[in-house]
Amino acid sequence: MAAHSSEQDMRGRIIAAAQDVIINSGVAGATARKISAQAGISPGTLTYHFKTVDEILEAAFTLLAEQVSINFRLRLVSAKDTGEAIEAVIDLICGDIVAAPRNMLMSFELYAYASRNADIRLISQEWLRRSRDALSLHFDYKLAVILDAIIEGFTVHQHLSTETLSREDLKTLLTKLTLDRS
């Protein structure tokens, strides 16, 4: 059992290193040499645990999607009513679950990579499904799809724009949107 744990620890270390490399160099700069150097291991150790760099990148993006999805869902599960669910959506837009700078950079890289790679696109599609399922805890499915797109769009705007909406502006918009659909 200890050998399995140390192997999992090494895989986790490689995946974390790959995420760091993606953040610093992008997918295009994520080479086996850079990832192994970031992890502090030999390239041979890297290839023992992962056959290709694409496999490492897939694991890195899968971990991102899983971690954000879990936290996203936990935030929505804690909401007791529609008002709290709206506050949860605002937290997702303005907080550090989705919109943390590291998550945003990884997401941008994921979107670009997914547009060119069908296997990575599946990670994005599963992430979308999980987000919509979490939103469906409080909103009908069509509204969940709309809210998911709003979260995506606003997190990008909050990250890149110098002009962003306040929490109050977001609350007014989301309240109106959800009330109009009831």
N, C-alpha and C positions, 0 to 999 in steps of 0.2 A: 504494500500500500504506500509506503514512503517513496518508492521509486515513481509511482504514478503521480504523487503529490509534487515531487521535485520536477517531473516532466511538465506538469501543468503550470508550476511556478515559472519554469523557463519559457514556456509558450506565452504566458501572461507578460513576462518581461519583454519578450520580442514584440508582442502586440503593442505594448505601451511605448516601446522604442519606435515602432513604426508610426504610431500616432504622433509622436514628437517630431519625427522626420517629415511627416505630411504637413504638420503645422509650420515647420520651418522652411521646407523646400518644395512643398506641393507633391502631388502624386507623381508628376513628371520627374521630380528629383529623388523619389523614394527608391533608391537602389539597395541591393543586398549589402553592399559595402557600407553604405551610410547607416542602414538599420542595424547591422551587426556592430558597427562602431558605437552607435548610440546605446545599444544594449550592453556593450562591454564584453562582447563574445566574439569568437572566431567565425568567419563566414561558414566554416564547416559545421559548427554547432547550429547555425541558422538553418542550413539546408538539411540537417538531421531532423529538425522539427517542422519545417515547411519546405515543400518541393520547389515552389516558385515565389517570386515577389508578389505576383498577383494573388496567390493564396494568403500571403501575409496581409496584403491590403484588404482583401475580403474580410479577413478576421478582424482587422482594425476597424473597418466601417461597420461590421456586424456588432461589435462591442459598443461602439458609439450609439447605434440605433437602439440596441437593447437597453443601455443605461438611461438614455433620454426617455425612451418609451415607458420604462418602469417608473421613473420619477414623474413623468407626465401623468400616468394613470393614478399613481398614489395621490398626486395633488387633486385630481378630479374626484377620486373616491372619497376624499375627506370632505367634499362639499355636501352639505345637507339639503340644499334647495337650489333653485335656479339662480338666485342672487349670489349665493356662494360659488356656484359654478361659473358665473360671469367673472367674479373676482379671481377664481382659479385661472380662467383664460387670460385675464389681464396679467396675473403673475407669470404665466407661461410666456407672454409677450415681453414683459419688462424684467423678469427675474433671471435667475441663473440656471434654470432647468434646460431651456431651449437656447436662450439668448446669450449665454456666457460666451465671451470672445473665442475661447478655444472650441466650443461646440459649433459656433458660427463658421469659423475657418474650416473645420472638418466638414461641416455640411456643404459649404461651397465646393470643396474638393470632391465630395461625394457626388453632388449634382453633376459636375463636369465629367467625372469619371463614369457615372451611370449613363450619361448620354452616349457614351461610346462603348459600353461594356454591358452585355445583357445579364451576366451573373450579378454584377453590382447593381444593375437596375432592379433586380429582384429584392435586394436589400432595401432599396428605397421604397419599393411597392409594399413590402411587408411593414416597414416603418409607418407608411401612410395608413395602412389598414389598422395597425395598432393604435395610432393616434385617433382615428375616426371611431374606433370601438370605444376608446376611453371617453371621447366626447359624447358618444351615444348613451353613456350612463345618465346624461341629463338632457340631451337634446335629440330630436328625431334625426334620422340618418342624413337626410338632405341638409339639414341645418349643420350637422356635424361636419359634413364635407365642406360647406361654406366656411364654417369657423376654422377648420383646419387650414384652408387656403388663407384666411385672414391672419391666422397665427404666423404662417410661413411668411406672408408678405410683410406684415408689420415687424416681425423680428429682423428681417433684412433691412427694412427702413430704419428701425431703431439702431441697428448696427452701423449702417453706412451714411445715413443722412444727418445733416446738422439741424434739420427741422423735424422734430418728432412730436407725436401726440402725447399729451399728459395722460396719466392714469384716469383722471376725470373725463377727459375727452373720449378715451377708449371705453369707459364705463357707459357713457351716454350713448355712444354708437352701438355697443353690444347689447345694451338693454333695449334700445329701440329695435334692433334687428331681431332679437329673441321674442319680444312682445308682439311684433308685427307677424310673427310666424305662429303664434299660439292660437 
